[in-house]
Amino acid sequence: MMSTSVDWEWKLREAVDRLRTRYEHIGRKTGAPFLAIVYPPEAERSVLREWHTLAATLDPEFSVRTVDALNVTSSVVGQFGVETLVASMINPMPGSNATSELGSMWTSAVAASVRDAVAKPGKGRPIVVIERLAALYPASGPRAVMQTLWDSDHAGLEGPIVLLLPGVLVEARVYRFVGQVEEFMYRGDIL
């Protein structure tokens, strides 16, 4: 059995190899260009550092564009104000679910950032990477982001969307997001 460190390091190298050699085939079996790399949440800093090092080797043939889910969710919170969001969660309007609505806003904002990144001009074939996805918890998760991207404009997704996903791989296509929420990845590839 591989150690946790060796496991995520191997996954990152494997992902870069797939991006380099199978760019147009990522997610082809399921029809969606998603590649999720599941890694232990406690290793996030090391994973991001190693990912950035490896992703730099893809230049200039590929144009790696990063979407930081923490920055996106923070921006949404900033638009509404922390006090307003907390108040709506403590005392929700009848029939509303403030946590779900916040998750939907975050998911839509991340999806919009991905679409903007895809549309951004650059040298090389585009690859969009979504990192720091733990920022979505507990209001939402990676599956909701993928579903939003797929529902809103899957034809416009040029190139692979890589999700650096903090969690644990439970089964071949099932992961436990931040070790808490089991999600089934029915579209795309997963490592």
Buried (B, 14 or more C-beta within 10 A) or exposed (E): EEEEBEBBBEBBEEBBEBBEEEBEEBBEEEEBBBBBBBBBBEBBEBBBEBBEEBBEEBEEEBBBBBBBBEBBBEEBBEEEEEEEBEEBBEEBEEEEEBBEBBBBBBBBBBBBBBBEBBEEEEEEBBBBBBBBBBBBBEBBBBBBBBBBBBEBEEEEBEBBBBBBBBBBBEEEBBBBBBBEBBBEBEBBBBB
